[in-house]
Amino acid sequence: MGIREAIVTASDPAIIMERVLAGALVLVPSAEGAVIALCTKLDSLVFAAASGNLADSVGSVLSLDDSLSGLAIKSGVTQHCQDAPSDPRVDVTLAAEIGIVSMICVPLSRGKERVGVLVLASSKASAFDAADESSLAGLAHFVSSVIDAAVELDSCTGELVGSRRATAGALGQGHLAGSTRTARACSTFVANVVCPGTALDSAARDRIKRTLSGAGLSIVLQPIVSLSTGAVVEVEALARFAATPQRGPDYWFAEAASVGLSRALELCAIERGLSLLPELPEPLCMAVNAGPDTFCSPELLALLAASNPSRIVVELTEHVDIEDYPGLRRACKALRRLGAKVAIDDTGTGFASLSLVLEIAPELIKLDRELTRNIDLDPVRRALARALVAFGNETGAEVIAEGIETAAELAVLIDLGIAYGQGFYLGRPGSLEDLATLLRTGDRRQPILV
C-alpha cells in the first residue's frame, strides 16, 4: 500500500478522510452528503471516501470526461449544479441513484497537478450559495495539503507507485518497492500529524482483529464451589490472551472498547467458552461475561439459543455509566425466556452495582473481590456483605463471593450465610482436563475446609 492510500485508509473504519467529510457536513449544514474522489491513471475518478447520505457510494467510478467533477478538475475552477436533472454536465442516472439534486465540486491539487475533487451534495435544488463555496475553499486546501505531504513522503522513502486501477469498492493497488519498514513509519507519521492517535488506534484495531481471527484467545475455567458442601456447582469461562504484547485480559478488553470492537471480542470469548459446554459434566453450569452492549445484543441471544441456555449464566460486567436500564431489563427478559440465568458481577464496590441489582433483580449476586479481601479483618465489609445476603434472601437471589484467597476469609463468608464462592483458595482457573482432575480427586491447591 502506498503512502497516498495510507492517508485514505490509515484509521479504518473511521478513516482520516471520513473525519474530514464529517467536518464538512458540519461546516456546510445545507449539505446532506460529501465525497472525496481521487484521479486514477485510467482517466476516471473513484469515490475514495464518503459521508452522510452518500456513505454507501464509496467505490463509485466517474469518467473525467463526462462529469461535473471531471470539469472541476480539468478547469481548476469550482463547479456548481443547482438542479441535476436539468444539467447536461451531470450523469443524471448516477445522480438519481445516489440522491443528488444540487452539488458543489471543489478541485483538489498537488502543486499544479489536480489530483481529485471534494464534492458536497444535497437532495434539494439550489442548496448551496457563495458563502458555502468560500467555506469549502479552506477545507479543500487542507485536503490538498494532506495529499501533497503524502506524495512527498512517497518520494522520500523511494517508494515507486505503479499504475493504479479503480475497482468498485476500493482504490487500485500500486507496486511497492523500497523499505516496507520505512514506508510504514512514514505512514504512521502522516497519520499522527493529520489526526493524533489515529495510527495507534489502527494498530490496536489490527491487534484485536488478529486475535478475533486467530488462536490468540483461549478459555480457562474457574470452579465455583458450594461453601456448605465443597462441591463444584459451576465454572466461570475466563478469557486468556497469548498474543503479543503480553497483557492481562482487562487490558485487551479495554483496548477493544477503545477502538469499537468490545462487543466483537466479548462475543468471541463467549462463543469459545460455550464451545466447551458440551464437555462440561452435567449438571455443572457455565458463567460467561458480557458488558452492557453485548448483554443487550441479538448476537448474544443467538449464541445462547444455539447452545444449552439452561446451563448458562450471563454475568453483567462494567456497571459504570449505564444509561439504558429499560434496554437491560428487556435483555434480561429475553435471556430468561431462553432459560439462562442473570448475574451481576462485581457487586458491592459502588452505587452503580447496587442500582443494577435493584433494576434487574438477578438470580445471582457476585460480591466483588475488593469486598471479599480481608473481610475477616474489616467489620464494614462484613456488614455490607451481610446486607447483600439479606437482600438476596428477600428477592430469591443467591450470593457468590469472588476472590477467596484465605481460610480466614472463607470461614467468615460461611458464617455470613453466603452460599457459593470462587477464588484461588478454592480452585485456580484451568483447562477442562484440570477441572476433570479436580472433580475426580477433589485435589485443590489448598483444601477448602477450615
C-alpha positions, 0 to 999 in steps of 0.5 A: 500500500502506498503512502497516498492510500495510507492517508485514505485508509490509515484509521479504518473504519473511521478513516482520516478522510471520513473525519474530514467529510464529517467536518464538512457536513458540519461546516456546510449544514445545507449539505446532506452528503460529501465525497472525496474522489481521487484521479486514477491513471485510467482517466476516471475518478473513484469515490475514495471516501464518503459521508452522510447520505452518500456513505454507501457510494464509496467505490463509485467510478466517474469518467473525467470526461463526462462529469461535473467533477471531471470539469472541476478538475480539468478547469481548476475552477469550482463547479456548481449544479443547482438542479441535476436533472436539468444539467447536461454536465451531470450523469443524471442516472448516477445522480438519481441513484445516489440522491443528488439534486444540487452539488458543489465540486471543489478541485483538489491539487498537488502543486499544479497537478489536480489530483481529485475533487471534494464534492458536497451534495444535497437532495434539494435544488439550489442548496448551496450559495457563495458563502458555502463555496468560500467555506469549502475553499479552506477545507479543500486546501487542507485536503490538498495539503494532506495529499501533497505531504503524502506524495512527498513522503512517497518520494522520500522513502523511494517508494515507486507507485505503479499504475493504479486501477479503480475497482468498485469498492476500493482504490487500485493497488500500486507496486511497492518497492523500497523499505516496507519498514520505512514506508510504514513509519512514514505512514504512521507519521502522516497519520499522527500529524493529520489526526493524533492517535489515529495510527495507534488506534489502527494498530490496536484495531489490527491487534484485536482483529488478529486475535478475533481471527486467530488462536490468540484467545483461549478459555480457562475455567474457574470452579465455583464451589458450594461453601456448605458442601465443597462441591463444584456447582459451576465454572466461570469461562475466563478469557486468556490472551497469548498474543503479543504484547503480553497483557492481562485480559482487562487490558485487551478488553479495554483496548477493544472498547477503545477502538469499537470492537468490545462487543466483537471480542466479548462475543468471541470469548463467549462463543469459545467458552460455550464451545466447551459446554458440551464437555462440561459434566452435567449438571455443572453450569457455565458463567460467561461475561458480557458488558452492557452492549453485548448483554443487550445484543441479538448476537448474544441471544443467538449464541445462547439459543444455539447452545444449552441456555439452561446451563448458562449464566450471563454475568453483567460486567462494567456497571459504570455509566449505564444509561439504558436500564429499560434496554437491560431489563428487556435483555434480561427478559429475553435471556430468561425466556431462553432459560439462562440465568442473570448475574451481576458481577462485581457487586458491592464496590459502588452505587452503580452495582447496587442500582443494577441489582435493584433494576434487574433483580438477578438470580445471582449476586457476585460480591466483588473481590475488593469486598471479599479481601480481608473481610475477616479483618474489616467489620464494614465489609462484613456488614455490607456483605451481610446486607447483600445476603439479606437482600438476596434472601428477600428477592430469591437471589443467591450470593457468590463471593469472588476472590477467596484467597484465605481460610480466614476469609472463607470461614467468615463468608460461611458464617455470613450465610453466603452460599457459593464462592470462587477464588484461588483458595478454592480452585485456580482457573484451568483447562477442562482436563484440570477441572476433570482432575479436580472433580475426580480427586477433589485435589485443590491447591489448598483444601477448602475446609477450615 
